Amino acid sequence: MEHLRDAVSRIGEEELVNCVLVENGVRNAFLLQYIDYGENSPNEPESRQKLVGIRKYFPGLKHSQSAQGMIISKNKYTWDESYEYADMGRILGFPCRYDFDYILNHPEKSSVTIEIIVHLNPGGDKDKVQIMVYRCKNLSSYPKAIAFAKEAEQALKKDPLIGPIIKSVKAKKTIRLGQTRRVSKPKTTPDGTRTKRGMKTKPFQKHVKTLRRSQASRTQRGDQVQQ
């Protein structure tokens, strides 16, 4: 248990669980995001400590720099290989990686957030950790999430380092309702004419599209790249 306590203090429960899953081939990779610790680079204190801890306890795993953080995997990846969201989703094993553009372009449609949650035995600082979260346009990938959770639970419970604190692994789904479109009423212009309902100028439409893309980027970073 002394090794486990040291590993948890250096790496953290969430990152430790992910490392075990990657080492055992259950996951291809996970992403350590510096922003999760209020930092911006692998050289800042908490991020550096976690990466040093991972190298100590999982020397066979490779560290690959990316635009969104450090990829931890048995494989090495270049910056370009992980730059696009779909590419990063493929590396991290998100089954809905191609749904992102659809969700972005159809905010009025409902979507599904899927989480993989590891429940821990009593006695530690946490009772559960979320190791994966992603959004899909429907429930078609949920059975895969259930199967992944079962495989992850088996691998984690068998692991000599972290097995004693693993209680269960569950897949959780949350349906997110689409945004209601507001239809603006016709307005009277200074010359007495009325504008068409909902009409916007091209510059305004371009601004909205850019804003939505920015918001979706932040949402995906929170929803999909947090491991």
Residue frames relative to the residue before (quaternion, step in Angstrom):
aa qw qx qy qz dx dy dz
M 1.0000 0.0000 0.0000 0.0000 0.00 0.00 0.00
E 0.5598 0.6138 -0.3886 0.3986 3.57 1.19 -0.51
H 0.6413 0.5120 -0.3166 0.4757 3.58 1.02 -0.82
L 0.6415 0.5271 -0.3220 0.4550 3.57 1.00 -0.80
R 0.6570 0.5037 -0.3125 0.4658 3.58 0.91 -0.88
D 0.6525 0.5058 -0.3124 0.4699 3.58 0.99 -0.81
A 0.6557 0.5148 -0.3092 0.4576 3.59 0.95 -0.89
V 0.6539 0.5055 -0.3104 0.4696 3.58 0.96 -0.86
S 0.6731 0.4985 -0.3078 0.4513 3.60 0.92 -0.88
R 0.6967 0.4649 -0.2718 0.4740 3.60 1.05 -0.71
I 0.8087 0.3115 -0.1171 0.4851 3.55 0.83 -1.05
G 0.4115 -0.6775 0.5055 0.3408 3.59 0.90 -0.91
E 0.6099 -0.5999 0.3751 0.3569 3.58 -1.06 0.75
E 0.6789 0.5108 -0.3020 0.4324 3.57 0.83 -1.00
E 0.6981 0.4630 -0.2684 0.4757 3.56 0.85 -1.00
L 0.6248 0.5470 -0.3352 0.4451 3.58 1.05 -0.76
V 0.6385 0.5183 -0.3175 0.4722 3.58 0.95 -0.89
N 0.6745 0.4993 -0.3008 0.4531 3.57 0.87 -0.91
C 0.6259 0.5367 -0.3383 0.4536 3.59 1.00 -0.78
V 0.6455 0.5146 -0.3177 0.4666 3.59 0.96 -0.86
L 0.6624 0.5039 -0.3084 0.4606 3.59 0.95 -0.84
V 0.6483 0.4965 -0.3171 0.4824 3.59 1.00 -0.76
E 0.6595 0.5213 -0.3069 0.4462 3.59 0.90 -0.91
N 0.7330 0.4059 -0.2232 0.4981 3.58 1.08 -0.75
G 0.5544 -0.6618 0.3707 0.3424 3.59 1.26 0.18
V 0.4383 0.6815 -0.4752 0.3431 3.59 1.21 0.24
R 0.7505 0.1636 -0.1092 0.6309 3.56 1.15 -0.70
N 0.4722 -0.6520 0.5059 0.3098 3.55 -1.14 0.59
A 0.7918 -0.1207 0.1350 0.5833 3.56 1.00 -0.84
F 0.0886 -0.7430 0.6454 0.1533 3.51 -1.35 0.08
L 0.4071 -0.7287 0.5130 0.2002 3.53 -1.26 0.53
L 0.1948 -0.7485 0.6241 0.1108 3.55 -0.78 1.05
Q 0.1272 -0.8228 0.5536 0.0189 3.56 -0.42 1.29
Y 0.4294 -0.7219 0.4847 0.2440 3.56 -0.66 1.11
I 0.6022 0.5913 -0.3513 0.4054 3.58 1.09 -0.71
D 0.5708 0.5996 -0.3786 0.4140 3.60 1.17 -0.49
Y 0.7385 0.3607 -0.2015 0.5329 3.57 1.22 -0.53
G 0.5606 -0.6225 0.3728 0.3990 3.56 1.28 0.36
E 0.5890 0.5683 -0.3592 0.4485 3.57 1.20 0.56
N 0.3744 -0.7600 0.5010 0.1767 3.56 -1.28 0.29
S 0.7951 0.1827 -0.1027 0.5691 3.60 1.22 -0.10
P 0.6014 -0.5801 0.4043 0.3719 3.61 -1.22 0.37
N 0.6246 0.5622 -0.3313 0.4291 3.59 1.26 -0.18
E 0.5541 0.5960 -0.4037 0.4181 3.58 1.25 -0.07
P 0.7479 -0.5083 0.1929 0.3809 3.60 -1.08 0.82
E 0.7583 0.3947 -0.2510 0.4541 3.62 0.51 -1.10
S 0.6434 0.5125 -0.3233 0.4679 3.58 0.97 -0.84
R 0.6544 0.5140 -0.3125 0.4582 3.58 0.93 -0.89
Q 0.6465 0.5257 -0.3242 0.4479 3.59 0.94 -0.86
K 0.6659 0.5013 -0.3051 0.4606 3.57 0.92 -0.88
L 0.6713 0.4962 -0.3032 0.4596 3.59 0.92 -0.85
V 0.6236 0.5159 -0.3336 0.4835 3.58 1.06 -0.72
G 0.6507 0.5183 -0.3078 0.4618 3.59 1.00 -0.83
I 0.6405 0.5170 -0.3196 0.4694 3.57 1.00 -0.80
R 0.6456 0.5116 -0.3215 0.4671 3.59 0.98 -0.80
K 0.6487 0.5239 -0.3200 0.4498 3.58 1.04 -0.73
Y 0.7934 0.3390 -0.1664 0.4774 3.58 0.73 -1.04
F 0.7775 0.1961 -0.1196 0.5854 3.60 1.20 -0.42
P 0.0418 -0.8639 0.5019 0.0088 3.61 0.60 1.13
G 0.6424 0.5481 -0.3251 0.4258 3.58 1.19 -0.42
L 0.6056 0.5620 -0.3607 0.4327 3.60 1.23 -0.25
K 0.3436 -0.7487 0.5392 0.1751 3.55 -1.04 0.85
H 0.2874 -0.7479 0.5803 0.1458 3.55 -1.18 0.69
S 0.0306 -0.8108 0.5835 -0.0349 3.60 -0.67 1.14
Q 0.3899 -0.7189 0.5304 0.2233 3.55 -0.75 1.06
S 0.0267 0.7791 -0.6261 0.0176 3.57 -1.10 0.75
A 0.6805 -0.4881 0.3507 0.4192 3.56 -1.30 0.16
Q 0.7522 0.3955 -0.2039 0.4860 3.60 1.16 -0.53
G 0.7735 -0.2477 0.1669 0.5590 3.59 1.24 -0.07
M 0.6375 -0.5143 0.4021 0.4091 3.56 -1.26 -0.41
I 0.2806 -0.7493 0.5799 0.1533 3.56 -0.76 1.09
I 0.1429 -0.7722 0.6163 0.0590 3.57 -0.84 1.04
S 0.2298 0.7769 -0.5382 0.2322 3.57 -0.50 1.19
K 0.5585 -0.5519 0.4757 0.3965 3.55 -1.31 0.04
N 0.6927 0.4273 -0.2474 0.5258 3.54 1.32 -0.36
K 0.3791 -0.6926 0.5633 0.2434 3.55 -1.23 0.50
Y 0.1019 -0.8023 0.5874 0.0293 3.58 -0.94 0.92
T 0.3973 -0.6920 0.5478 0.2512 3.54 -1.13 0.72
W 0.6866 -0.4681 0.3597 0.4243 3.55 -1.31 0.30
D 0.6890 0.4954 -0.2851 0.4456 3.59 0.87 -0.97
E 0.6353 0.5553 -0.3325 0.4213 3.59 1.05 -0.70
S 0.7752 0.3213 -0.1680 0.5172 3.59 1.15 -0.52
Y 0.4281 0.7526 -0.4362 0.2449 3.59 1.25 0.02
E 0.7108 0.4249 -0.2628 0.4952 3.62 0.88 -0.89
Y 0.6077 -0.5882 0.3953 0.3584 3.57 -1.10 0.73
A 0.6559 0.5091 -0.3204 0.4559 3.59 0.93 -0.84
D 0.6433 0.5168 -0.3210 0.4648 3.58 1.03 -0.77
M 0.6523 0.4959 -0.3122 0.4808 3.56 0.97 -0.83
G 0.6317 0.5361 -0.3254 0.4557 3.57 1.01 -0.79
R 0.6336 0.5194 -0.3262 0.4716 3.58 1.03 -0.78
I 0.6613 0.5120 -0.3056 0.4551 3.59 0.89 -0.93
L 0.7361 0.4261 -0.2282 0.4738 3.58 0.94 -0.91
G 0.5106 -0.6899 0.3961 0.3262 3.58 1.26 -0.13
F 0.3596 0.7228 -0.5143 0.2895 3.59 1.07 0.65
P 0.3617 -0.7680 0.4810 0.2188 3.65 -0.53 1.07
C 0.7274 0.4153 -0.2332 0.4940 3.61 1.18 -0.47
R 0.2354 0.8308 -0.4880 0.1276 3.59 1.14 0.43
Y 0.6956 0.4592 -0.2818 0.4753 3.61 1.13 -0.55
D 0.5426 0.6265 -0.3968 0.3945 3.59 1.28 0.00
F 0.4817 0.7170 -0.4237 0.2724 3.58 1.22 -0.44
D 0.6820 0.4844 -0.3023 0.4569 3.60 0.80 -0.95
Y 0.6286 0.5282 -0.3400 0.4585 3.59 1.02 -0.76
I 0.6669 0.4959 -0.3003 0.4681 3.60 0.88 -0.93
L 0.6434 0.5299 -0.3099 0.4574 3.56 1.02 -0.83
N 0.7584 0.4048 -0.2026 0.4690 3.56 0.89 -0.97
H 0.7467 0.3027 -0.1981 0.5582 3.59 1.26 -0.15
P 0.0249 -0.8465 0.5319 -0.0022 3.61 0.56 1.11
E 0.6209 0.5524 -0.3477 0.4341 3.59 1.20 -0.39
K 0.6194 0.5425 -0.3396 0.4547 3.59 1.27 -0.26
S 0.4984 -0.6322 0.4954 0.3264 3.57 -1.14 0.57
S 0.0966 -0.7726 0.6244 0.0626 3.56 -1.26 0.44
V 0.3673 -0.7291 0.5414 0.2009 3.55 -1.29 0.21
T 0.1977 -0.7450 0.6253 0.1216 3.56 -0.93 0.94
I 0.1170 -0.7949 0.5947 0.0281 3.55 -0.81 1.07
E 0.0861 -0.7981 0.5963 0.0121 3.55 -0.85 1.02
I 0.2002 -0.7191 0.6475 0.1535 3.54 -1.19 0.64
I 0.0439 -0.8296 0.5545 -0.0490 3.55 -0.50 1.25
V 0.2272 -0.7574 0.6014 0.1139 3.55 -0.92 1.01
H 0.2102 -0.7726 0.5905 0.1014 3.57 -0.71 1.11
L 0.2439 -0.8053 0.5334 0.0862 3.55 -0.81 1.09
N 0.5591 -0.5949 0.4615 0.3472 3.56 -1.19 0.56
P 0.6091 -0.5706 0.4008 0.3779 3.61 -1.11 0.58
G 0.6086 0.5822 -0.4167 0.3421 3.53 -1.23 0.53
G 0.7025 0.4326 -0.2629 0.5002 3.57 1.21 -0.42
D 0.7049 -0.4522 0.3389 0.4287 3.55 -1.34 -0.16
K 0.7818 0.2374 -0.1211 0.5637 3.59 1.16 -0.57
D 0.3333 -0.7355 0.5467 0.2217 3.55 -1.17 0.53
K 0.7946 0.0202 -0.0375 0.6057 3.59 1.29 -0.17
V 0.1128 -0.7660 0.6269 0.0865 3.56 -1.29 0.43
Q 0.3493 -0.7060 0.5771 0.2156 3.55 -1.09 0.75
I 0.1372 -0.8333 0.5325 0.0568 3.60 -0.57 1.09
M 0.7978 0.0693 -0.0487 0.5969 3.59 1.22 -0.28
V 0.0991 0.7736 -0.6234 0.0560 3.55 -1.09 0.75
Y 0.1208 0.7834 -0.5999 0.1088 3.58 -0.94 0.89
R 0.3758 -0.7244 0.5373 0.2128 3.55 -1.30 0.39
C 0.1080 -0.7724 0.6249 0.0341 3.52 -1.11 0.84
K 0.5321 -0.6423 0.4413 0.3310 3.57 -1.16 0.48
N 0.7930 0.0492 -0.0515 0.6051 3.59 1.25 -0.27
L 0.6721 -0.5349 0.3581 0.3659 3.58 -1.32 -0.07
S 0.3791 0.7736 -0.4609 0.2128 3.60 1.23 0.02
S 0.7171 0.4365 -0.2576 0.4784 3.61 1.10 -0.59
Y 0.4490 0.7227 -0.4446 0.2799 3.60 1.22 -0.12
P 0.6165 0.5314 -0.3681 0.4494 3.66 0.96 -0.66
K 0.6194 0.5299 -0.3461 0.4646 3.61 1.07 -0.65
A 0.6338 0.5308 -0.3270 0.4579 3.56 1.05 -0.76
I 0.6363 0.5230 -0.3213 0.4672 3.58 1.02 -0.80
A 0.6599 0.5051 -0.2981 0.4696 3.57 0.97 -0.90
F 0.6349 0.5255 -0.3239 0.4646 3.58 1.02 -0.82
A 0.6502 0.5254 -0.3185 0.4469 3.59 0.92 -0.91
K 0.6478 0.5153 -0.3156 0.4639 3.58 0.99 -0.81
E 0.6656 0.4964 -0.2983 0.4708 3.59 0.93 -0.91
A 0.6471 0.5237 -0.3117 0.4580 3.57 1.01 -0.87
E 0.6398 0.5316 -0.3281 0.4476 3.60 0.95 -0.85
Q 0.6581 0.5141 -0.3116 0.4534 3.57 0.92 -0.89
A 0.6820 0.4903 -0.2907 0.4583 3.58 0.91 -0.93
L 0.6764 0.5065 -0.2969 0.4448 3.57 0.92 -0.88
K 0.6693 0.5032 -0.3069 0.4524 3.60 0.94 -0.85
K 0.6712 0.4893 -0.2925 0.4738 3.59 1.15 -0.60
D 0.5625 0.6294 -0.3920 0.3658 3.59 1.16 -0.45
P 0.4531 -0.7233 0.4470 0.2677 3.62 -0.73 1.00
L 0.6658 0.5115 -0.3139 0.4433 3.60 1.10 -0.56
I 0.8344 0.2300 -0.0806 0.4943 3.56 0.64 -1.15
G 0.4323 0.7521 -0.4242 0.2600 3.59 1.24 -0.32
P 0.6680 0.5412 -0.3274 0.3921 3.65 0.85 -0.86
I 0.7420 0.4027 -0.2489 0.4748 3.62 1.09 -0.46
I 0.5514 0.6234 -0.3935 0.3906 3.62 1.27 0.00
K 0.2096 -0.7787 0.5839 0.0937 3.56 -0.81 1.06
S 0.7503 -0.2608 0.2091 0.5704 3.59 0.78 -1.04
V 0.2357 -0.7257 0.6214 0.1778 3.54 -1.37 0.20
K 0.0415 -0.8247 0.5630 -0.0345 3.56 -0.72 1.08
A 0.3236 -0.6918 0.6068 0.2202 3.54 -1.28 0.53
K 0.0916 -0.7994 0.5936 0.0148 3.57 -0.84 0.99
K 0.1331 -0.7905 0.5937 0.0705 3.59 -0.95 0.86
T 0.0651 -0.7707 0.6335 0.0232 3.54 -1.14 0.76
I 0.2718 -0.7648 0.5628 0.1564 3.59 -0.66 1.08
R 0.1714 -0.7843 0.5927 0.0643 3.54 -0.79 1.08
L 0.3607 -0.7477 0.5191 0.2035 3.57 -0.63 1.13
G 0.5366 -0.6387 0.4494 0.3197 3.54 -1.12 0.68
Q 0.5751 -0.5788 0.4554 0.3563 3.53 -1.29 0.37
T 0.4207 -0.6963 0.5244 0.2514 3.56 -0.95 0.89
R 0.3616 -0.7331 0.5357 0.2118 3.55 -0.80 1.01
R 0.2504 -0.7637 0.5784 0.1399 3.56 -0.84 0.97
V 0.2149 -0.7722 0.5881 0.1085 3.54 -0.84 1.02
S 0.3069 -0.7774 0.5204 0.1750 3.56 -0.50 1.14
K 0.4864 -0.6604 0.4904 0.2947 3.55 -1.14 0.69
P 0.5962 -0.5605 0.4194 0.3932 3.59 -1.14 0.55
K 0.2005 -0.7844 0.5781 0.1014 3.54 -1.00 0.83
T 0.4137 -0.6911 0.5345 0.2559 3.55 -1.16 0.65
T 0.3337 -0.7459 0.5470 0.1818 3.56 -0.79 1.05
P 0.7055 -0.4693 0.3154 0.4273 3.63 -1.22 0.30
D 0.7007 0.4554 -0.2878 0.4678 3.61 1.09 -0.61
G 0.6387 -0.5731 0.3189 0.4023 3.61 1.25 0.24
T 0.5869 0.5646 -0.3874 0.4321 3.63 1.24 -0.16
R 0.3799 -0.7179 0.5377 0.2260 3.56 -1.26 0.39
T 0.4134 -0.7028 0.5191 0.2564 3.54 -0.96 0.85
K 0.5693 -0.5757 0.4505 0.3762 3.57 -1.22 0.41
R 0.5951 -0.5978 0.4085 0.3487 3.54 -1.09 0.76
G 0.8542 0.1386 -0.1173 0.4873 3.54 -0.88 1.02
M 0.4673 0.6922 -0.4597 0.3018 3.63 1.16 0.02
K 0.0376 -0.7759 0.6297 0.0013 3.56 -1.03 0.88
T 0.5328 -0.6172 0.4639 0.3466 3.55 -1.17 0.50
K 0.6546 -0.5247 0.3699 0.3992 3.59 -1.20 0.41
P 0.6404 0.5154 -0.3555 0.4449 3.63 0.86 -0.76
F 0.6502 0.5086 -0.3206 0.4645 3.58 1.01 -0.82
Q 0.6408 0.5217 -0.3287 0.4573 3.59 0.96 -0.83
K 0.6412 0.5212 -0.3177 0.4651 3.56 1.01 -0.82
H 0.6420 0.5256 -0.3159 0.4602 3.58 1.02 -0.82
V 0.6533 0.5094 -0.3141 0.4637 3.59 0.95 -0.86
K 0.6474 0.5216 -0.3206 0.4539 3.56 0.95 -0.86
T 0.6544 0.5049 -0.3055 0.4728 3.56 0.98 -0.85
L 0.6479 0.5231 -0.3091 0.4594 3.57 0.98 -0.87
R 0.6620 0.4996 -0.3112 0.4640 3.58 0.91 -0.89
R 0.6412 0.5225 -0.3299 0.4550 3.58 0.98 -0.81
S 0.6448 0.5150 -0.3158 0.4683 3.54 1.04 -0.80
Q 0.6620 0.4989 -0.3012 0.4714 3.56 0.96 -0.90
A 0.6601 0.5030 -0.3125 0.4621 3.58 0.95 -0.84
S 0.6024 0.5571 -0.3536 0.4492 3.56 1.08 -0.71
R 0.6731 0.4741 -0.2967 0.4839 3.57 0.93 -0.88
T 0.6350 0.5319 -0.3340 0.4497 3.58 1.03 -0.78
Q 0.6698 0.4950 -0.3097 0.4586 3.56 0.92 -0.90
R 0.6177 0.5395 -0.3527 0.4506 3.56 1.03 -0.74
G 0.6948 0.4477 -0.2754 0.4910 3.58 1.05 -0.78
D 0.7335 0.4528 -0.2380 0.4474 3.55 0.96 -0.89
Q 0.8267 0.2933 -0.1183 0.4654 3.54 0.87 -0.94
V 0.7555 0.4072 -0.2506 0.4479 3.64 0.87 -0.70
Q 0.5342 0.5613 -0.4352 0.4584 3.62 1.25 0.07
Q 0.2348 -0.8240 0.5035 0.1116 3.50 -0.59 1.02
